[in-house]
Amino acid sequence: MAGGLRSKIIVMETIELKPATETKKEPTTTISGSEAVLNAMIAEGVQTIFGYPGGAIMPIYDALYDYSTRLNHILVRHEQGGIHAAQGFARSSGKTGVVFATSGPGATNLVTGLADAMIDSTPLVCITGQVFAHLLGTDAFQETDVINITTPVTKWNYQVTDATEIPTVLAKAFYIAKTGRPGPVLIDITKNAQIQQFEYNGYTPCTHIRSYRPKPVVRKKYIEEAAKLINEAERPFVIFGQGVILGKAEKEFKAFIEKAGIPSAWTILGLSALPSDHPLNTGMLGMHGNYGPNVLTNECDVLIAVGMRFDDRVTGRLDKYAKQAKVIHLDIDPSEIDKNVKTTVPVWGDCKETLPMLTALLEQKMYPQWLQRFKDCTQKEEEEVIREELNPSGDILTMGEVINTLNEITKGDAIIVTDVGQHQMVACRYAKFNKSKSNVTSGGLGTMGFALPAAIGAKFGAPERDVIAIIGDGGFQMTIQELGTIMQSNVNVKIIILNNRFLGMVRQWQQLFNERRYSFVDIQSPDFVAVAKGYRIEGKMVSERKDLKGALQEMLTHPGAYLLEIMVGKENNVFPMVPQGCGVSEIRLK
Amino acid sequence: MKQEYTVTVYTENQVGLLNRIAIIFSRRKINIESLNTSPSEIEGIHRFTIVINEIEDVVRKLVRQIEKQVDVLKAYFNTNDQIVWQELALYKVPTDEIAEKVKVERLLREHGARAVVIRKDYTIFETSGHREETDKLISVLEPFGLIEFVRSARVAIIKESAGFHLKLREFEQAEPSEEAVENEYLDQGKDVFVM
């Protein structure tokens, strides 16, 4: 035993916090599979792990006991909370999130987060414990077929049954998660492999897998064709998504639209890639997006999509979507080309590379008349929707004015984490952002309960920044237990609950499309402030306009976590809205 | 228009990959008519042959989703006139019927069937060919007491293919050449799915 401990110490001394690019040949030592897992984490530069222990992952947790000065493990209250935290971490930091969970229920609790990360292209490496290899398939205690359960919701997954595989498999896992179009990877490690001692030759990061093309080669021909289309366009329109953020191409993107002078609009996950006050930023696309970007999608002559995937919430009815336009689609994932919208010119590749190549071929231009169309639309929306939402004539608070008041205080510097529903749409519509990676939300999967744990992770991913979670009264109750994580790890997150005493988005649909048959949407809530107090988190409830700004200021200046419950109008609706089954130009202002 | 497409997939030999590929079809509620996995011309590389009935647009999207999988090297799709394919069929018939009736012997010969096992009680014939051909022999043998019938999945060779050796060499390089780009068929319009 003493020998084992000594060899452990040797490994800890020889592996420094090195970037993942360097190959370090260790003098061969004998270590356990569990130690190999943790060495891989350190070699990959992982500092924060979100996890929850259990029987089948105990050897890794035992090893973690000795690594606790090098790796910061955050004990969550539920594995779903753990994986959403890792997602929040990845989104605010641009790094890979890491989750540990045990076999069986621990692993199945990850599934929602995996699906969420898969559809929103979030890089994650999840390590799950598994029963001993000889027990696989015997219905052993806490055994579940994790690999097959998670196959559709992972970019890659692999079961390790022998410790000698661990260094190479983890190197592959980190490489696959982060490169190309990012996504979640799950590695299931049987307990025997965690315990097994083996000859360890150090950790070599993965840089190439022969069957895996992280990004397609850029084709000059398409760049030229795209540039020609853009240069000849009279009413070009750029729509962009998270690809700009994932590709770390914010600068390149800005240079591109500024040179070409093209009005641009974002998908919900593209939000914050371009500062809110940029003169070419025309707003949000899609179902609850802005009026101009939706209507004018059907009037532009060249539509340039950058790092976005034409989700149905963005396009509305496809046969009524931008039929008049030539479409240029820049994407790193070739399977996205022509998936939903037929492309005229596919510019596949990493937009960090393709955007500058394209920009170089563009003429410096401006489209004052075309841009004026967007301004006119904004004016119309301002008059018919925004004014009343941000400066309501009634006494009851609206979600919009809360966000607007928050903007006045944060000046657009905070990270805003939202859950799913009306408050999410309102927050994304009205929150201001100066910096990229500031909007963290569950876009594709629409996972209620995402925001509270994601905010915890976002704070660890960007500790120097203010992190504000904006959550509805429904979603908050889905992962309310993570208040315990905030308490135990002293996570300085600010929580705003926009309480309308309804599952508001479903209620809005029931009002508009189901003749106000409010079926199971009148959700009751506990005294949220009292619940927070129970977790030793400061809190307050406000319902009057005169208290709003002061309360928000108090929340932001409070030294630790803070919960602010804000009572808002019960039956307010989010507009504009593209009703399901309608084209984007059929967007309704009321 | 829906028609038969043969999807050929070159993959690493990885546990779980069959499932990963199969769910790409089942998620979209597309029935797999036939599926064969086998070694390929290159050691260590597996070859899936999958037959589906679909429209070209859907098949193209499916192939892209397949090729996106980490352990998949390359996927192609072809219509029937672009491939040469065979299915193997086995027929078990009572031996006395065959032995006694000259007609049966002639029919078997006409269908290119070959006896694999001859026992006192039964005889097993095999034949290979397209579905209609192997099907026809069923109806021919039925009156003579066909006991059992089984048919394999389709195996297919792409007529224009030059094999995978060259491609693999490109794939093994860290920096792929332009030709090695996945989904290169994207810019070649219709008659691309030949190697």
Contacts between the chains, C-beta under 8 A, distances in Angstrom:
chain1	res1	chain2	res2	distance
A	147	B	16	5.6
A	148	B	16	7.3
A	148	B	19	6.0
A	151	B	16	6.7
A	151	B	19	5.7
A	151	B	20	5.4
A	151	B	23	6.4
A	152	B	23	5.4
A	152	B	27	6.6
A	155	B	70	6.8
A	156	B	70	4.5
A	156	B	71	7.7
A	157	B	16	7.4
A	158	B	16	7.8
A	159	B	15	7.5
A	159	B	16	7.7
A	176	B	70	5.8
A	207	B	174	6.8
A	208	B	174	4.4
A	209	B	70	6.8
A	210	B	73	7.2
A	210	B	168	7.6
A	210	B	171	4.7
A	210	B	172	4.9
A	211	B	11	7.1
A	211	B	12	5.2
A	211	B	70	6.6
A	211	B	71	5.3
A	211	B	72	6.1
A	211	B	73	4.6
A	211	B	171	6.9
A	212	B	70	4.8
A	212	B	71	7.8
A	213	B	176	6.6
A	213	B	180	7.9
A	213	B	181	7.3
A	213	B	182	4.8
A	216	B	181	5.1
A	216	B	182	6.1
A	216	B	183	7.0
A	217	B	176	6.5
A	217	B	178	5.4
A	217	B	180	8.0
A	217	B	181	4.8
A	219	B	178	7.5
A	219	B	187	7.4
A	221	B	187	7.7
A	222	B	187	7.7
A	333	B	68	7.0
A	334	B	64	6.2
A	334	B	67	7.7
A	334	B	68	7.6
A	334	B	182	5.8
A	334	B	183	4.0
A	334	B	186	6.6
A	335	B	61	7.3
A	335	B	64	3.8
A	335	B	65	5.5
A	335	B	67	7.4
A	335	B	68	4.9
A	335	B	183	7.5
A	337	B	183	7.8
A	337	B	186	6.3
A	338	B	60	7.6
A	338	B	61	7.6
A	338	B	186	7.8
A	339	B	61	6.2
A	339	B	64	7.8
A	346	B	186	6.1
A	346	B	187	7.6
A	348	B	183	7.7
A	348	B	186	7.7
